[in-house]
Structure formats: C-alpha cells, structure tokens
Amino acid sequence: MDFETIIRDAGRQHRKVRIQFRGTASTEYDREMEPYAIRDGQLVAYSLYRDEFRTLPIADITGVDVTSRTFTPRRMVEL
C-alpha cells in the first residue's frame, strides 16, 4: 500500500499518523500529525509538534505509521 492510501484511510477514520519525511539539507524528521487533505501532491495536516496546519510534499515522505490514537477534527477532513 502506498503512503497516500495509508494517509487517506487514517484521515477518514480520524486516526493520528507518525510521518517520517525528508526536510531541507537531507534532514530526516518524524512527526505526529492529523491528516486532513491531499491536494496537488501535498499533504495538508495538523502538526502536533508545531501546533498548526502544515503542508508537506507527498514525495518527501519516507514512512507512515498509523497510530491507535484518534483526533477530533479541527476542520473538515477532505480525504
């Protein structure tokens, strides 16, 4: 299963995900997020680390783990 499908399924179930992704200068990050939408190759998610909505290129994602924790949507989930 590809990352986009995993993220869409988690978002529809209001489940938080841990996403591993490449940042600038080849830095790897691991963040817990609430997925809300995928548009034009970008994940729109609420970052629990930053405490704000962020966008992330799907191409930069290197791993996705769906957690057992759920979230109450802060806005409409469009997945």
C-alpha positions as CSV (number, residue, x, y, z in Angstrom):
1,M,0.0,0.0,0.0
2,D,1.3,3.4,-0.9
3,F,1.7,6.3,1.6
4,E,-1.1,8.3,0.1
5,T,-3.6,5.5,0.5
6,I,-2.5,4.9,4.1
7,I,-2.8,8.6,5.0
8,R,-6.3,8.8,3.3
9,D,-7.6,5.7,5.2
10,A,-6.2,7.1,8.6
11,G,-7.8,10.5,8.0
12,R,-11.2,9.0,7.2
13,Q,-11.0,7.2,10.5
14,H,-9.8,10.3,12.3
15,R,-6.6,8.5,13.4
16,K,-3.3,10.2,14.0
17,V,-0.3,9.3,12.0
18,R,3.5,9.4,12.5
19,I,5.1,10.6,9.4
20,Q,8.8,10.3,8.5
21,F,10.0,12.7,5.9
22,R,13.0,14.5,4.3
23,G,13.4,18.1,5.1
24,T,15.9,20.6,3.9
25,A,19.6,19.7,3.7
26,S,18.7,16.0,3.7
27,T,17.5,16.1,7.4
28,E,15.0,13.4,8.4
29,Y,12.0,14.2,10.6
30,D,9.5,12.1,12.4
31,R,6.3,14.0,13.4
32,E,2.8,13.0,14.7
33,M,0.1,14.6,12.6
34,E,-3.6,14.7,12.0
35,P,-4.3,14.2,8.2
36,Y,-6.9,16.5,6.6
37,A,-6.4,16.6,2.9
38,I,-4.2,15.7,0.0
39,R,-4.1,18.3,-2.8
40,D,-1.8,18.7,-5.8
41,G,0.7,16.2,-4.3
42,Q,0.8,17.9,-0.9
43,L,-0.4,16.5,2.4
44,V,-2.4,19.1,4.5
45,A,-2.1,18.1,8.1
46,Y,-2.2,19.5,11.6
47,S,1.3,19.2,13.1
48,L,1.2,18.3,16.8
49,Y,4.8,19.4,17.1
50,R,4.2,22.9,15.6
51,D,0.6,23.2,16.8
52,E,-0.5,24.5,13.4
53,F,-1.6,23.3,10.0
54,R,1.3,22.4,7.6
55,T,1.7,21.2,4.1
56,L,4.2,18.5,3.2
57,P,5.0,17.2,-0.3
58,I,4.0,13.5,-0.6
59,A,7.2,12.9,-2.5
60,D,9.2,13.8,0.7
61,I,7.5,11.2,2.9
62,T,9.7,8.2,3.6
63,G,7.4,6.4,6.1
64,V,3.9,6.4,7.6
65,D,2.7,4.7,10.7
66,V,-1.0,4.9,11.7
67,T,-1.4,5.2,15.5
68,S,-4.2,3.9,17.6
69,R,-5.0,7.4,18.8
70,T,-7.9,9.3,17.3
71,F,-8.5,13.0,16.9
72,T,-11.4,15.3,16.9
73,P,-11.3,17.2,13.6
74,R,-10.3,20.9,13.8
75,R,-12.0,21.4,10.4
76,M,-13.5,19.2,7.7
77,V,-11.4,16.2,6.7
78,E,-11.3,16.0,2.9
79,L,-9.8,12.6,2.3
